[in-house]
Amino acid sequence: MCAAGFVVVLGVCLLAGCTPQRPALDLYLDAVAFRELGQDRLAVDKLNEAVKADPDFTLAYSELGKAHRTLGEHERALAAFRRAAKLDPWSVENHLNLAGAYEELGKHAPAADTYARAAELDPNRLDAFAGAASCYVKAGQYARAQAYCEPAGEDRRKELLPLLARAYEGQKDYARAVEVYERLHALDGNDPNVLLSLGVACVRAARYDRAKEVLVSLVQARPGDGVALRQLGYCLLMLGETDQAMQAYHKSIAIDGNDWEAYRGLGVACMLKARRSDDDRWQEQAVRHWRRSLLIKPDQPKRQVLEKLIQEHSKQLNPLQGLSY
């Protein structure tokens, strides 16, 4: 190891509050050199030797976590980052690394708490706030997610606005979600993803006229968006525009033949046509679409309601059923 390298690492370690032993530092610097060469397995071996020589070597644990992460060894990365954060609980980077390791393993609740701790340590780290908000949303803790999005309400940090909207949606506060998406729309112009989120939020907030306006604009710009077409179909149903709703559902199914939600909605539209026209053929089509929906996704929400509707509106296929003698 060169003297300059030793001095640099020693200085970093002193700032971090640790004074690693010289053999451990040599091993650490060898590992860093291996990592720069893409030799992460050799780096892991050196780093394991380093922490064995000095169990309190925080930087070695942090580098060990990064090497394990590169190798796809996420559980080992988590263990190394957890040790680094424990040894230096005031390090923002250690907490961000640990939070990322939790997130990679799908452990969203502890990831969120760890991101939140990093945000407390450095209130200027937007990535810590965004990480906390995102993971709290994924963990279903929407009120906490909202709290970490509050800077978005103060200085319009664009990165946090989508998370703030999702936090409101998770709390079923669709009116406020619409407000946030409208703000994003003003910032992003005609971003299709923002338009879709805004349209869906408007539907959920029962603002069907605005939803129709947004979704029509989206499908004109992106005619192959089956989700937008399906949402437009529902919106048109709520506005009483049954024929137009059916057209939207048919287009959605043409794009994705396994869109069970579109088949279910199309069945509702057909049943509305049957009731208004007193034409049994529409009723038969409704039942057929509902059956198709259940065939695609047997465990869909409100399955029992759909099964009951099918039973009530299906005609007997066997004319002798129930007439045995």
Order of alpha helices (4+ residues) and beta strands (2+ residues): alpha-alpha-alpha-alpha-alpha-alpha-alpha-alpha-alpha-alpha-alpha-alpha-alpha-alpha-alpha-alpha-alpha-alpha-alpha
